[in-house]
């Protein structure tokens, strides 16, 4: 019981530390969302790109969308179920995948990138989502996508020098019938206090059980007496 109590206390302390980290993360991302957009990380900076350092940073980039390279990824949004329209943007130095926004299943049949005119995209830097979504694995051969896996999409579309992140485009200048941008959901679960209290409660119960067992053993008559 004493050993269990020690384990439960350590788990409770870990949850308190996780709660502090989560609150710091939320504050950091809130600062990034309010900041002016900057250029996305260049190839020399790619090895240092991480979620803690770069996720949800506002960025802006100019280039040309590559026609015929769209990828549609399953999406569930406030507008309903449909797809994210992912299109590679060639910047001249590298290619970056842009989530141009949400389209309905009907729009997916009609919408295609058919021009390579210059375009400027402002949005949020997002970290790649490898393998697939919940209980669903991406199927590149069947062109069925459940997560925005940058490396897998780049391989399927034969794209070179692809940035290891993608950009969620904002809702600027969206024409009717076009992908709806600016739908990035920024939500972090914060149940760490509840978990911490649960573990500390289990520790108290274990200590209480240890005290009771010790008392019963002390009060038990000695058979040899």
PyMOL commands that set and color helices and strands:
alter all, ss='L'
color gray80, all
select helices_A, chain A and resi 2-34+43-48+51-54+105-110+150-156+192-219
alter helices_A, ss='H'
color red, helices_A
select strands_A, chain A and resi 58-65+71-77+80-90+95-103+118-127+132-133+136-137+162-169
alter strands_A, ss='S'
color yellow, strands_A
deselect
rebuild
show_as cartoon
